[in-house]
Amino acid sequence: MKKIGENLGIGNISTYTARHSFATVLKRSGVNISYISESLSHNNIKTTENYLSSFEKDERIKNAQLLTDFMNTEDLRN
């Protein structure tokens, strides 16, 4: 996976990164969480819900930082 990431110019990736991307793309595409859970071989749908919610939290933090950075840039322009 590391070599593939380097060859594609996207840095160090892992199987965890691939699973994360797979699950995230499916969720954002509106795929039923039961299907995602089955695809990830989770025995319990709660595991999948927790798995996906951790990514959502990371995404919210990243988006909040982007907004903060934008607001700081706007303040500097005024």
All heavy atoms as a GROMACS GRO file, in nm:
protein
  622
    1MET      N    1   0.084  -0.118   0.000
    1MET     CA    2   0.000   0.000   0.000
    1MET      C    3   0.089   0.125   0.000
    1MET      O    4   0.058   0.222  -0.068
    1MET     CB    5  -0.092   0.000   0.121
    1MET     CG    6  -0.202  -0.106   0.121
    1MET     SD    7  -0.320  -0.093  -0.014
    1MET     CE    8  -0.404   0.056   0.023
    2LYS      N    9   0.196   0.122   0.079
    2LYS     CA   10   0.285   0.237   0.086
    2LYS      C   11   0.343   0.269  -0.052
    2LYS      O   12   0.343   0.384  -0.095
    2LYS     CB   13   0.398   0.210   0.185
    2LYS     CG   14   0.493   0.324   0.201
    2LYS     CD   15   0.601   0.291   0.303
    2LYS     CE   16   0.699   0.407   0.313
    2LYS     NZ   17   0.806   0.381   0.406
    3LYS      N   18   0.388   0.165  -0.122
    3LYS     CA   19   0.446   0.184  -0.256
    3LYS      C   20   0.343   0.239  -0.354
    3LYS      O   21   0.372   0.325  -0.436
    3LYS     CB   22   0.505   0.052  -0.305
    3LYS     CG   23   0.593   0.067  -0.425
    3LYS     CD   24   0.672  -0.060  -0.449
    3LYS     CE   25   0.806  -0.017  -0.498
    3LYS     NZ   26   0.916  -0.088  -0.449
    4ILE      N   27   0.219   0.190  -0.346
    4ILE     CA   28   0.112   0.238  -0.434
    4ILE      C   29   0.088   0.387  -0.408
    4ILE      O   30   0.078   0.466  -0.502
    4ILE     CB   31  -0.017   0.156  -0.414
    4ILE    CG1   32   0.000   0.014  -0.464
    4ILE    CG2   33  -0.136   0.224  -0.481
    4ILE    CD1   34  -0.112  -0.081  -0.426
    5GLY      N   35   0.078   0.424  -0.281
    5GLY     CA   36   0.057   0.564  -0.245
    5GLY      C   37   0.169   0.653  -0.296
    5GLY      O   38   0.144   0.763  -0.347
    6GLU      N   39   0.291   0.607  -0.282
    6GLU     CA   40   0.405   0.685  -0.329
    6GLU      C   41   0.403   0.698  -0.481
    6GLU      O   42   0.426   0.805  -0.535
    6GLU     CB   43   0.536   0.620  -0.284
    6GLU     CG   44   0.559   0.632  -0.135
    6GLU     CD   45   0.676   0.548  -0.084
    6GLU    OE1   46   0.736   0.472  -0.164
    6GLU    OE2   47   0.705   0.558   0.036
    7ASN      N   48   0.371   0.588  -0.550
    7ASN     CA   49   0.364   0.591  -0.697
    7ASN      C   50   0.254   0.685  -0.747
    7ASN      O   51   0.267   0.746  -0.852
    7ASN     CB   52   0.342   0.452  -0.754
    7ASN     CG   53   0.466   0.364  -0.745
    7ASN    OD1   54   0.577   0.414  -0.730
    7ASN    ND2   55   0.447   0.234  -0.752
    8LEU      N   56   0.145   0.694  -0.672
    8LEU     CA   57   0.034   0.783  -0.710
    8LEU      C   58   0.056   0.927  -0.664
    8LEU      O   59  -0.021   1.015  -0.697
    8LEU     CB   60  -0.098   0.730  -0.652
    8LEU     CG   61  -0.146   0.597  -0.710
    8LEU    CD1   62  -0.269   0.548  -0.633
    8LEU    CD2   63  -0.179   0.612  -0.858
    9GLY      N   64   0.159   0.947  -0.582
    9GLY     CA   65   0.189   1.081  -0.533
    9GLY      C   66   0.094   1.126  -0.423
    9GLY      O   67   0.076   1.246  -0.403
   10ILE      N   68   0.034   1.031  -0.351
   10ILE     CA   69  -0.058   1.069  -0.243
   10ILE      C   70  -0.003   1.034  -0.106
   10ILE      O   71  -0.074   1.039  -0.006
   10ILE     CB   72  -0.198   1.006  -0.262
   10ILE    CG1   73  -0.190   0.855  -0.274
   10ILE    CG2   74  -0.267   1.068  -0.382
   10ILE    CD1   75  -0.325   0.786  -0.285
   11GLY      N   76   0.123   0.998  -0.100
   11GLY     CA   77   0.188   0.974   0.028
   11GLY      C   78   0.168   0.833   0.081
   11GLY      O   79   0.126   0.743   0.009
   12ASN      N   80   0.200   0.819   0.208
   12ASN     CA   81   0.196   0.689   0.274
   12ASN      C   82   0.052   0.652   0.307
   12ASN      O   83  -0.014   0.719   0.385
   12ASN     CB   84   0.280   0.696   0.401
   12ASN     CG   85   0.296   0.561   0.468
   12ASN    OD1   86   0.260   0.458   0.412
   12ASN    ND2   87   0.349   0.562   0.587
   13ILE      N   88   0.004   0.547   0.244
   13ILE     CA   89  -0.130   0.498   0.274
   13ILE      C   90  -0.119   0.356   0.331
   13ILE      O   91  -0.017   0.291   0.318
   13ILE     CB   92  -0.223   0.501   0.150
   13ILE    CG1   93  -0.167   0.416   0.036
   13ILE    CG2   94  -0.248   0.644   0.105
   13ILE    CD1   95  -0.260   0.403  -0.083
   14SER      N   96  -0.227   0.312   0.392
   14SER     CA   97  -0.228   0.180   0.454
   14SER      C   98  -0.361   0.113   0.424
   14SER      O   99  -0.452   0.174   0.366
   14SER     CB  100  -0.212   0.194   0.605
   14SER     OG  101  -0.325   0.261   0.660
   15THR      N  102  -0.374  -0.011   0.465
   15THR     CA  103  -0.502  -0.079   0.448
   15THR      C  104  -0.609  -0.009   0.531
   15THR      O  105  -0.725  -0.004   0.491
   15THR     CB  106  -0.492  -0.228   0.488
   15THR    OG1  107  -0.440  -0.238   0.621
   15THR    CG2  108  -0.404  -0.304   0.392
   16TYR      N  109  -0.570   0.048   0.645
   16TYR     CA  110  -0.665   0.124   0.727
   16TYR      C  111  -0.716   0.244   0.648
   16TYR      O  112  -0.836   0.272   0.647
   16TYR     CB  113  -0.599   0.170   0.857
   16TYR     CG  114  -0.691   0.252   0.943
   16TYR    CD1  115  -0.786   0.191   1.024
   16TYR    CD2  116  -0.685   0.391   0.942
   16TYR    CE1  117  -0.871   0.265   1.103
   16TYR    CE2  118  -0.770   0.467   1.020
   16TYR     CZ  119  -0.863   0.404   1.100
   16TYR     OH  120  -0.950   0.478   1.177
   17THR      N  121  -0.626   0.312   0.579
   17THR     CA  122  -0.665   0.427   0.496
   17THR      C  123  -0.762   0.383   0.387
   17THR      O  124  -0.862   0.451   0.361
   17THR     CB  125  -0.541   0.491   0.431
   17THR    OG1  126  -0.445   0.522   0.530
   17THR    CG2  127  -0.576   0.617   0.354
   18ALA      N  128  -0.734   0.269   0.325
   18ALA     CA  129  -0.822   0.218   0.219
   18ALA      C  130  -0.960   0.186   0.274
   18ALA      O  131  -1.062   0.219   0.213
   18ALA     CB  132  -0.758   0.095   0.155
   19ARG      N  133  -0.967   0.120   0.391
   19ARG     CA  134  -1.096   0.087   0.453
   19ARG      C  135  -1.171   0.215   0.488
   19ARG      O  136  -1.292   0.225   0.467
   19ARG     CB  137  -1.076   0.004   0.580
   19ARG     CG  138  -1.045  -0.141   0.554
   19ARG     CD  139  -1.013  -0.217   0.682
   19ARG     NE  140  -1.121  -0.222   0.778
   19ARG     CZ  141  -1.218  -0.313   0.779
   19ARG    NH1  142  -1.219  -0.407   0.686
   19ARG    NH2  143  -1.312  -0.311   0.871
   20HIS      N  144  -1.100   0.312   0.542
   20HIS     CA  145  -1.160   0.440   0.579
   20HIS      C  146  -1.221   0.507   0.455
   20HIS      O  147  -1.335   0.551   0.457
   20HIS     CB  148  -1.054   0.531   0.642
   20HIS     CG  149  -1.093   0.673   0.652
   20HIS    ND1  150  -1.157   0.726   0.761
   20HIS    CD2  151  -1.076   0.775   0.566
   20HIS    CE1  152  -1.178   0.855   0.740
   20HIS    NE2  153  -1.130   0.887   0.622
   21SER      N  154  -1.143   0.514   0.348
   21SER     CA  155  -1.191   0.577   0.225
   21SER      C  156  -1.311   0.503   0.168
   21SER      O  157  -1.410   0.565   0.128
   21SER     CB  158  -1.079   0.581   0.121
   21SER     OG  159  -0.972   0.659   0.169
   22PHE      N  160  -1.304   0.372   0.166
   22PHE     CA  161  -1.413   0.289   0.116
   22PHE      C  162  -1.541   0.316   0.193
   22PHE      O  163  -1.646   0.346   0.136
   22PHE     CB  164  -1.372   0.141   0.128
   22PHE     CG  165  -1.481   0.044   0.096
   22PHE    CD1  166  -1.518   0.018  -0.034
   22PHE    CD2  167  -1.546  -0.025   0.198
   22PHE    CE1  168  -1.619  -0.074  -0.064
   22PHE    CE2  169  -1.646  -0.117   0.170
   22PHE     CZ  170  -1.682  -0.140   0.039
   23ALA      N  171  -1.532   0.310   0.326
   23ALA     CA  172  -1.650   0.330   0.411
   23ALA      C  173  -1.704   0.472   0.398
   23ALA      O  174  -1.826   0.494   0.391
   23ALA     CB  175  -1.616   0.300   0.557
   24THR      N  176  -1.615   0.570   0.392
   24THR     CA  177  -1.657   0.709   0.383
   24THR      C  178  -1.727   0.738   0.251
   24THR      O  179  -1.831   0.804   0.248
   24THR     CB  180  -1.535   0.802   0.401
   24THR    OG1  181  -1.475   0.775   0.528
   24THR    CG2  182  -1.575   0.948   0.395
   25VAL      N  183  -1.671   0.689   0.142
   25VAL     CA  184  -1.732   0.711   0.010
   25VAL      C  185  -1.871   0.648   0.007
   25VAL      O  186  -1.967   0.710  -0.041
   25VAL     CB  187  -1.642   0.657  -0.103
   25VAL    CG1  188  -1.717   0.649  -0.235
   25VAL    CG2  189  -1.517   0.742  -0.116
   26LEU      N  190  -1.882   0.526   0.059
   26LEU     CA  191  -2.013   0.462   0.060
   26LEU      C  192  -2.114   0.542   0.142
   26LEU      O  193  -2.226   0.566   0.099
   26LEU     CB  194  -2.002   0.319   0.114
   26LEU     CG  195  -1.931   0.218   0.024
   26LEU    CD1  196  -1.926   0.082   0.093
   26LEU    CD2  197  -1.998   0.206  -0.110
   27LYS      N  198  -2.073   0.583   0.262
   27LYS     CA  199  -2.164   0.657   0.350
   27LYS      C  200  -2.209   0.787   0.285
   27LYS      O  201  -2.326   0.820   0.284
   27LYS     CB  202  -2.101   0.685   0.484
   27LYS     CG  203  -2.197   0.752   0.581
   27LYS     CD  204  -2.144   0.748   0.721
   27LYS     CE  205  -2.250   0.787   0.820
   27LYS     NZ  206  -2.283   0.924   0.825
   28ARG      N  207  -2.114   0.860   0.228
   28ARG     CA  208  -2.147   0.989   0.165
   28ARG      C  209  -2.230   0.971   0.038
   28ARG      O  210  -2.296   1.064  -0.006
   28ARG     CB  211  -2.019   1.066   0.134
   28ARG     CG  212  -1.953   1.118   0.260
   28ARG     CD  213  -1.833   1.199   0.230
   28ARG     NE  214  -1.774   1.247   0.355
   28ARG     CZ  215  -1.652   1.293   0.367
   28ARG    NH1  216  -1.573   1.296   0.261
   28ARG    NH2  217  -1.607   1.334   0.483
   29SER      N  218  -2.227   0.852  -0.017
   29SER     CA  219  -2.308   0.822  -0.136
   29SER      C  220  -2.447   0.775  -0.099
   29SER      O  221  -2.528   0.745  -0.187
   29SER     CB  222  -2.238   0.715  -0.221
   29SER     OG  223  -2.114   0.763  -0.267
   30GLY      N  224  -2.474   0.765   0.031
   30GLY     CA  225  -2.606   0.728   0.077
   30GLY      C  226  -2.629   0.579   0.089
   30GLY      O  227  -2.743   0.534   0.101
   31VAL      N  228  -2.522   0.501   0.087
   31VAL     CA  229  -2.535   0.355   0.098
   31VAL      C  230  -2.582   0.319   0.239
   31VAL      O  231  -2.538   0.379   0.338
   31VAL     CB  232  -2.400   0.287   0.064
   31VAL    CG1  233  -2.405   0.138   0.092
   31VAL    CG2  234  -2.363   0.314  -0.081
   32ASN      N  235  -2.668   0.221   0.247
   32ASN     CA  236  -2.722   0.175   0.375
   32ASN      C  237  -2.609   0.127   0.465
   32ASN      O  238  -2.520   0.053   0.421
   32ASN     CB  239  -2.821   0.060   0.347
   32ASN     CG  240  -2.890   0.015   0.471
   32ASN    OD1  241  -2.829  -0.038   0.562
   32ASN    ND2  242  -3.022   0.034   0.473
   33ILE      N  243  -2.614   0.167   0.591
   33ILE     CA  244  -2.508   0.133   0.686
   33ILE      C  245  -2.497  -0.018   0.707
   33ILE      O  246  -2.388  -0.069   0.735
   33ILE     CB  247  -2.527   0.207   0.820
   33ILE    CG1  248  -2.398   0.200   0.901
   33ILE    CG2  249  -2.644   0.153   0.897
   33ILE    CD1  250  -2.392   0.298   1.015
   34SER      N  251  -2.605  -0.091   0.688
   34SER     CA  252  -2.599  -0.237   0.700
   34SER      C  253  -2.507  -0.296   0.593
   34SER      O  254  -2.431  -0.389   0.620
   34SER     CB  255  -2.738  -0.298   0.686
   34SER     OG  256  -2.821  -0.257   0.790
   35TYR      N  257  -2.515  -0.241   0.473
   35TYR     CA  258  -2.428  -0.287   0.365
   35TYR      C  259  -2.282  -0.254   0.396
   35TYR      O  260  -2.193  -0.337   0.375
   35TYR     CB  261  -2.469  -0.226   0.231
   35TYR     CG  262  -2.376  -0.264   0.118
   35TYR    CD1  263  -2.387  -0.388   0.057
   35TYR    CD2  264  -2.275  -0.178   0.077
   35TYR    CE1  265  -2.300  -0.426  -0.045
   35TYR    CE2  266  -2.187  -0.215  -0.024
   35TYR     CZ  267  -2.200  -0.338  -0.084
   35TYR     OH  268  -2.113  -0.375  -0.183
   36ILE      N  269  -2.259  -0.133   0.446
   36ILE     CA  270  -2.122  -0.093   0.481
   36ILE      C  271  -2.069  -0.185   0.590
   36ILE      O  272  -1.956  -0.233   0.582
   36ILE     CB  273  -2.118   0.055   0.527
   36ILE    CG1  274  -2.163   0.147   0.413
   36ILE    CG2  275  -1.978   0.093   0.574
   36ILE    CD1  276  -2.186   0.291   0.454
   37SER      N  277  -2.151  -0.212   0.688
   37SER     CA  278  -2.111  -0.299   0.798
   37SER      C  279  -2.073  -0.438   0.747
   37SER      O  280  -1.969  -0.494   0.784
   37SER     CB  281  -2.225  -0.309   0.900
   37SER     OG  282  -2.188  -0.387   1.010
   38GLU      N  283  -2.156  -0.492   0.661
   38GLU     CA  284  -2.128  -0.624   0.603
   38GLU      C  285  -2.001  -0.621   0.519
   38GLU      O  286  -1.918  -0.712   0.526
   38GLU     CB  287  -2.247  -0.668   0.517
   38GLU     CG  288  -2.232  -0.804   0.457
   38GLU     CD  289  -2.352  -0.843   0.371
   38GLU    OE1  290  -2.465  -0.800   0.401
   38GLU    OE2  291  -2.330  -0.913   0.271
   39SER      N  292  -1.983  -0.515   0.443
   39SER     CA  293  -1.865  -0.503   0.357
   39SER      C  294  -1.736  -0.495   0.438
   39SER      O  295  -1.631  -0.541   0.392
   39SER     CB  296  -1.876  -0.379   0.269
   39SER     OG  297  -1.987  -0.390   0.183
   40LEU      N  298  -1.744  -0.436   0.556
   40LEU     CA  299  -1.627  -0.424   0.643
   40LEU      C  300  -1.609  -0.547   0.733
   40LEU      O  301  -1.516  -0.552   0.813
   40LEU     CB  302  -1.637  -0.299   0.730
   40LEU     CG  303  -1.636  -0.165   0.656
   40LEU    CD1  304  -1.662  -0.050   0.752
   40LEU    CD2  305  -1.505  -0.145   0.582
   41SER      N  306  -1.700  -0.643   0.719
   41SER     CA  307  -1.699  -0.766   0.800
   41SER      C  308  -1.715  -0.739   0.949
   41SER      O  309  -1.658  -0.809   1.033
   41SER     CB  310  -1.572  -0.847   0.775
   41SER     OG  311  -1.566  -0.888   0.641
   42HIS      N  312  -1.793  -0.636   0.981
   42HIS     CA  313  -1.824  -0.610   1.121
   42HIS      C  314  -1.936  -0.703   1.165
   42HIS      O  315  -2.032  -0.723   1.093
   42HIS     CB  316  -1.867  -0.465   1.142
   42HIS     CG  317  -1.757  -0.367   1.125
   42HIS    ND1  318  -1.779  -0.233   1.105
   42HIS    CD2  319  -1.622  -0.382   1.125
   42HIS    CE1  320  -1.663  -0.169   1.094
   42HIS    NE2  321  -1.566  -0.258   1.105
   43ASN      N  322  -1.923  -0.759   1.284
   43ASN     CA  323  -2.025  -0.850   1.337
   43ASN      C  324  -2.144  -0.775   1.394
   43ASN      O  325  -2.252  -0.831   1.408
   43ASN     CB  326  -1.966  -0.940   1.446
   43ASN     CG  327  -1.865  -1.038   1.389
   43ASN    OD1  328  -1.880  -1.084   1.277
   43ASN    ND2  329  -1.763  -1.067   1.466
   44ASN      N  330  -2.124  -0.649   1.428
   44ASN     CA  331  -2.228  -0.570   1.492
   44ASN      C  332  -2.237  -0.434   1.423
   44ASN      O  333  -2.134  -0.368   1.402
   44ASN     CB  334  -2.191  -0.554   1.640
   44ASN     CG  335  -2.298  -0.487   1.721
   44ASN    OD1  336  -2.369  -0.399   1.674
   44ASN    ND2  337  -2.309  -0.528   1.846
   45ILE      N  338  -2.356  -0.391   1.391
   45ILE     CA  339  -2.374  -0.262   1.322
   45ILE      C  340  -2.326  -0.146   1.408
   45ILE      O  341  -2.283  -0.043   1.356
   45ILE     CB  342  -2.520  -0.244   1.275
   45ILE    CG1  343  -2.525  -0.138   1.166
   45ILE    CG2  344  -2.610  -0.211   1.391
   45ILE    CD1  345  -2.650  -0.142   1.083
   46LYS      N  346  -2.330  -0.162   1.540
   46LYS     CA  347  -2.280  -0.057   1.630
   46LYS      C  348  -2.131  -0.031   1.606
   46LYS      O  349  -2.085   0.082   1.615
   46LYS     CB  350  -2.301  -0.096   1.776
   46LYS     CG  351  -2.440  -0.068   1.826
   46LYS     CD  352  -2.457   0.080   1.838
   46LYS     CE  353  -2.583   0.116   1.910
   46LYS     NZ  354  -2.624   0.252   1.885
   47THR      N  355  -2.058  -0.136   1.575
   47THR     CA  356  -1.915  -0.122   1.544
   47THR      C  357  -1.898  -0.030   1.424
   47THR      O  358  -1.815   0.061   1.424
   47THR     CB  359  -1.850  -0.259   1.515
   47THR    OG1  360  -1.872  -0.344   1.627
   47THR    CG2  361  -1.703  -0.248   1.485
   48THR      N  362  -1.979  -0.051   1.322
   48THR     CA  363  -1.973   0.032   1.201
   48THR      C  364  -2.013   0.175   1.232
   48THR      O  365  -1.949   0.270   1.185
   48THR     CB  366  -2.064  -0.026   1.091
   48THR    OG1  367  -2.033  -0.164   1.075
   48THR    CG2  368  -2.045   0.046   0.959
   49GLU      N  369  -2.118   0.193   1.310
   49GLU     CA  370  -2.161   0.328   1.347
   49GLU      C  371  -2.050   0.401   1.421
   49GLU      O  372  -2.024   0.519   1.393
   49GLU     CB  373  -2.287   0.320   1.432
   49GLU     CG  374  -2.409   0.276   1.355
   49GLU     CD  375  -2.530   0.248   1.442
   49GLU    OE1  376  -2.516   0.240   1.566
   49GLU    OE2  377  -2.640   0.232   1.386
   50ASN      N  378  -1.984   0.334   1.515
   50ASN     CA  379  -1.873   0.397   1.588
   50ASN      C  380  -1.757   0.428   1.495
   50ASN      O  381  -1.694   0.533   1.506
   50ASN     CB  382  -1.828   0.307   1.703
   50ASN     CG  383  -1.930   0.296   1.812
   50ASN    OD1  384  -2.013   0.384   1.832
   50ASN    ND2  385  -1.926   0.187   1.886
   51TYR      N  386  -1.728   0.335   1.406
   51TYR     CA  387  -1.620   0.350   1.308
   51TYR      C  388  -1.644   0.474   1.223
   51TYR      O  389  -1.556   0.558   1.206
   51TYR     CB  390  -1.617   0.223   1.223
   51TYR     CG  391  -1.507   0.212   1.122
   51TYR    CD1  392  -1.378   0.176   1.158
   51TYR    CD2  393  -1.533   0.233   0.987
   51TYR    CE1  394  -1.278   0.162   1.064
   51TYR    CE2  395  -1.434   0.218   0.891
   51TYR     CZ  396  -1.306   0.182   0.931
   51TYR     OH  397  -1.207   0.168   0.837
   52LEU      N  398  -1.765   0.487   1.171
   52LEU     CA  399  -1.798   0.600   1.084
   52LEU      C  400  -1.807   0.730   1.161
   52LEU      O  401  -1.767   0.835   1.110
   52LEU     CB  402  -1.927   0.573   1.009
   52LEU     CG  403  -1.920   0.460   0.905
   52LEU    CD1  404  -2.059   0.427   0.853
   52LEU    CD2  405  -1.827   0.497   0.792
   53SER      N  406  -1.856   0.727   1.283
   53SER     CA  407  -1.870   0.852   1.360
   53SER      C  408  -1.734   0.911   1.394
   53SER      O  409  -1.720   1.033   1.401
   53SER     CB  410  -1.953   0.829   1.486
   53SER     OG  411  -1.882   0.753   1.581
   54SER      N  412  -1.634   0.826   1.413
   54SER     CA  413  -1.500   0.881   1.440
   54SER      C  414  -1.448   0.960   1.320
   54SER      O  415  -1.384   1.062   1.336
   54SER     CB  416  -1.402   0.770   1.478
   54SER     OG  417  -1.374   0.687   1.368
   55PHE      N  418  -1.480   0.914   1.199
   55PHE     CA  419  -1.438   0.988   1.079
   55PHE      C  420  -1.515   1.118   1.067
   55PHE      O  421  -1.461   1.220   1.027
   55PHE     CB  422  -1.460   0.904   0.954
   55PHE     CG  423  -1.387   0.773   0.954
   55PHE    CD1  424  -1.443   0.662   0.900
   55PHE    CD2  425  -1.261   0.762   1.011
   55PHE    CE1  426  -1.376   0.540   0.899
   55PHE    CE2  427  -1.193   0.642   1.012
   55PHE     CZ  428  -1.251   0.531   0.956
   56GLU      N  429  -1.643   1.114   1.102
   56GLU     CA  430  -1.725   1.235   1.096
   56GLU      C  431  -1.671   1.340   1.193
   56GLU      O  432  -1.666   1.458   1.160
   56GLU     CB  433  -1.870   1.202   1.126
   56GLU     CG  434  -1.935   1.119   1.017
   56GLU     CD  435  -2.071   1.065   1.055
   56GLU    OE1  436  -2.114   1.083   1.171
   56GLU    OE2  437  -2.135   1.003   0.970
   57LYS      N  438  -1.629   1.297   1.310
   57LYS     CA  439  -1.572   1.391   1.408
   57LYS      C  440  -1.445   1.453   1.352
   57LYS      O  441  -1.426   1.574   1.359
   57LYS     CB  442  -1.543   1.319   1.539
   57LYS     CG  443  -1.483   1.409   1.644
   57LYS     CD  444  -1.452   1.336   1.772
   57LYS     CE  445  -1.387   1.430   1.871
   57LYS     NZ  446  -1.338   1.360   1.990
   58ASP      N  447  -1.357   1.370   1.294
   58ASP     CA  448  -1.235   1.422   1.233
   58ASP      C  449  -1.267   1.521   1.123
   58ASP      O  450  -1.202   1.625   1.110
   58ASP     CB  451  -1.151   1.307   1.174
   58ASP     CG  452  -1.092   1.216   1.280
   58ASP    OD1  453  -1.090   1.254   1.399
   58ASP    OD2  454  -1.048   1.105   1.242
   59GLU      N  455  -1.369   1.492   1.044
   59GLU     CA  456  -1.408   1.581   0.934
   59GLU      C  457  -1.462   1.714   0.989
   59GLU      O  458  -1.431   1.820   0.935
   59GLU     CB  459  -1.514   1.511   0.847
   59GLU     CG  460  -1.546   1.584   0.718
   59GLU     CD  461  -1.432   1.582   0.617
   59GLU    OE1  462  -1.342   1.498   0.625
   59GLU    OE2  463  -1.435   1.670   0.529
   60ARG      N  464  -1.543   1.708   1.095
   60ARG     CA  465  -1.594   1.831   1.155
   60ARG      C  466  -1.480   1.917   1.209
   60ARG      O  467  -1.480   2.039   1.190
   60ARG     CB  468  -1.693   1.798   1.268
   60ARG     CG  469  -1.829   1.753   1.219
   60ARG     CD  470  -1.932   1.751   1.331
   60ARG     NE  471  -1.893   1.668   1.444
   60ARG     CZ  472  -1.918   1.539   1.457
   60ARG    NH1  473  -1.984   1.475   1.363
   60ARG    NH2  474  -1.879   1.473   1.565
   61ILE      N  475  -1.384   1.855   1.272
   61ILE     CA  476  -1.269   1.930   1.325
   61ILE      C  477  -1.192   1.995   1.211
   61ILE      O  478  -1.155   2.113   1.218
   61ILE     CB  479  -1.178   1.838   1.409
   61ILE    CG1  480  -1.250   1.798   1.538
   61ILE    CG2  481  -1.045   1.903   1.438
   61ILE    CD1  482  -1.183   1.687   1.616
   62LYS      N  483  -1.167   1.919   1.105
   62LYS     CA  484  -1.094   1.972   0.990
   62LYS      C  485  -1.170   2.089   0.927
   62LYS      O  486  -1.112   2.192   0.896
   62LYS     CB  487  -1.071   1.862   0.886
   62LYS     CG  488  -0.989   1.907   0.767
   62LYS     CD  489  -0.966   1.794   0.671
   62LYS     CE  490  -1.081   1.788   0.574
   62LYS     NZ  491  -1.067   1.691   0.468
   63ASN      N  492  -1.302   2.075   0.911
   63ASN     CA  493  -1.382   2.181   0.850
   63ASN      C  494  -1.387   2.304   0.939
   63ASN      O  495  -1.384   2.417   0.889
   63ASN     CB  496  -1.523   2.130   0.820
   63ASN     CG  497  -1.524   2.031   0.706
   63ASN    OD1  498  -1.431   2.027   0.626
   63ASN    ND2  499  -1.626   1.949   0.700
   64ALA      N  500  -1.394   2.284   1.070
   64ALA     CA  501  -1.393   2.399   1.162
   64ALA      C  502  -1.260   2.473   1.152
   64ALA      O  503  -1.258   2.597   1.153
   64ALA     CB  504  -1.416   2.351   1.305
   65GLN      N  505  -1.152   2.401   1.136
   65GLN     CA  506  -1.020   2.464   1.122
   65GLN      C  507  -1.012   2.543   0.991
   65GLN      O  508  -0.958   2.653   0.987
   65GLN     CB  509  -0.908   2.360   1.128
   65GLN     CG  510  -0.770   2.422   1.129
   65GLN     CD  511  -0.747   2.512   1.249
   65GLN    OE1  512  -0.771   2.472   1.362
   65GLN    NE2  513  -0.702   2.633   1.224
   66LEU      N  514  -1.068   2.488   0.884
   66LEU     CA  515  -1.070   2.560   0.757
   66LEU      C  516  -1.147   2.691   0.770
   66LEU      O  517  -1.105   2.795   0.718
   66LEU     CB  518  -1.133   2.474   0.647
   66LEU     CG  519  -1.050   2.354   0.600
   66LEU    CD1  520  -1.135   2.266   0.508
   66LEU    CD2  521  -0.924   2.400   0.530
   67LEU      N  522  -1.260   2.686   0.838
   67LEU     CA  523  -1.341   2.806   0.859
   67LEU      C  524  -1.265   2.908   0.943
   67LEU      O  525  -1.262   3.028   0.912
   67LEU     CB  526  -1.474   2.771   0.924
   67LEU     CG  527  -1.570   2.887   0.949
   67LEU    CD1  528  -1.603   2.960   0.819
   67LEU    CD2  529  -1.696   2.838   1.016
   68THR      N  530  -1.202   2.862   1.049
   68THR     CA  531  -1.123   2.951   1.135
   68THR      C  532  -1.010   3.015   1.057
   68THR      O  533  -0.988   3.136   1.068
   68THR     CB  534  -1.066   2.872   1.256
   68THR    OG1  535  -1.174   2.816   1.329
   68THR    CG2  536  -0.984   2.960   1.346
   69ASP      N  537  -0.939   2.935   0.977
   69ASP     CA  538  -0.830   2.988   0.895
   69ASP      C  539  -0.882   3.092   0.797
   69ASP      O  540  -0.821   3.196   0.776
   69ASP     CB  541  -0.760   2.876   0.819
   69ASP     CG  542  -0.683   2.781   0.910
   69ASP    OD1  543  -0.663   2.814   1.029
   69ASP    OD2  544  -0.646   2.673   0.862
   70PHE      N  545  -0.998   3.065   0.735
   70PHE     CA  546  -1.058   3.159   0.641
   70PHE      C  547  -1.094   3.290   0.711
   70PHE      O  548  -1.064   3.398   0.660
   70PHE     CB  549  -1.182   3.097   0.577
   70PHE     CG  550  -1.258   3.194   0.489
   70PHE    CD1  551  -1.210   3.226   0.364
   70PHE    CD2  552  -1.374   3.255   0.534
   70PHE    CE1  553  -1.278   3.316   0.283
   70PHE    CE2  554  -1.441   3.346   0.454
   70PHE     CZ  555  -1.394   3.376   0.327
   71MET      N  556  -1.155   3.280   0.829
   71MET     CA  557  -1.194   3.400   0.903
   71MET      C  558  -1.072   3.480   0.943
   71MET      O  559  -1.074   3.602   0.934
   71MET     CB  560  -1.277   3.363   1.025
   71MET     CG  561  -1.410   3.297   0.992
   71MET     SD  562  -1.515   3.397   0.884
   71MET     CE  563  -1.562   3.525   0.997
   72ASN      N  564  -0.965   3.414   0.983
   72ASN     CA  565  -0.843   3.486   1.018
   72ASN      C  566  -0.783   3.554   0.898
   72ASN      O  567  -0.732   3.666   0.909
   72ASN     CB  568  -0.742   3.390   1.083
   72ASN     CG  569  -0.784   3.346   1.221
   72ASN    OD1  570  -0.862   3.412   1.289
   72ASN    ND2  571  -0.732   3.232   1.264
   73THR      N  572  -0.788   3.492   0.783
   73THR     CA  573  -0.738   3.552   0.659
   73THR      C  574  -0.822   3.674   0.624
   73THR      O  575  -0.768   3.778   0.584
   73THR     CB  576  -0.742   3.450   0.544
   73THR    OG1  577  -0.666   3.336   0.581
   73THR    CG2  578  -0.688   3.508   0.416
   74GLU      N  579  -0.954   3.664   0.637
   74GLU     CA  580  -1.043   3.777   0.609
   74GLU      C  581  -1.014   3.893   0.704
   74GLU      O  582  -1.014   4.008   0.663
   74GLU     CB  583  -1.189   3.734   0.618
   74GLU     CG  584  -1.236   3.649   0.502
   74GLU     CD  585  -1.228   3.723   0.369
   74GLU    OE1  586  -1.283   3.835   0.359
   74GLU    OE2  587  -1.168   3.668   0.275
   75ASP      N  588  -0.991   3.863   0.831
   75ASP     CA  589  -0.959   3.968   0.928
   75ASP      C  590  -0.832   4.042   0.889
   75ASP      O  591  -0.822   4.164   0.907
   75ASP     CB  592  -0.943   3.909   1.069
   75ASP     CG  593  -1.076   3.865   1.129
   75ASP    OD1  594  -1.182   3.907   1.078
   75ASP    OD2  595  -1.073   3.789   1.228
   76LEU      N  596  -0.733   3.969   0.838
   76LEU     CA  597  -0.608   4.031   0.798
   76LEU      C  598  -0.626   4.122   0.678
   76LEU      O  599  -0.553   4.220   0.661
   76LEU     CB  600  -0.503   3.923   0.767
   76LEU     CG  601  -0.454   3.842   0.885
   76LEU    CD1  602  -0.361   3.730   0.836
   76LEU    CD2  603  -0.380   3.930   0.986
   77ARG      N  604  -0.723   4.091   0.593
   77ARG     CA  605  -0.747   4.173   0.473
   77ARG      C  606  -0.817   4.304   0.507
   77ARG      O  607  -0.811   4.400   0.432
   77ARG     CB  608  -0.832   4.096   0.372
   77ARG     CG  609  -0.758   3.981   0.310
   77ARG     CD  610  -0.842   3.913   0.208
   77ARG     NE  611  -0.776   3.792   0.163
   77ARG     CZ  612  -0.834   3.700   0.090
   77ARG    NH1  613  -0.959   3.714   0.051
   77ARG    NH2  614  -0.768   3.592   0.055
   78ASN      N  615  -0.890   4.305   0.617
   78ASN     CA  616  -0.967   4.426   0.652
   78ASN      C  617  -0.890   4.519   0.740
   78ASN      O  618  -0.811   4.518   0.808
   78ASN     CB  619  -1.098   4.387   0.721
   78ASN     CG  620  -1.190   4.314   0.625
   78ASN    OD1  621  -1.194   4.344   0.508
   78ASN    ND2  622  -1.263   4.218   0.677
   0.00000   0.00000   0.00000
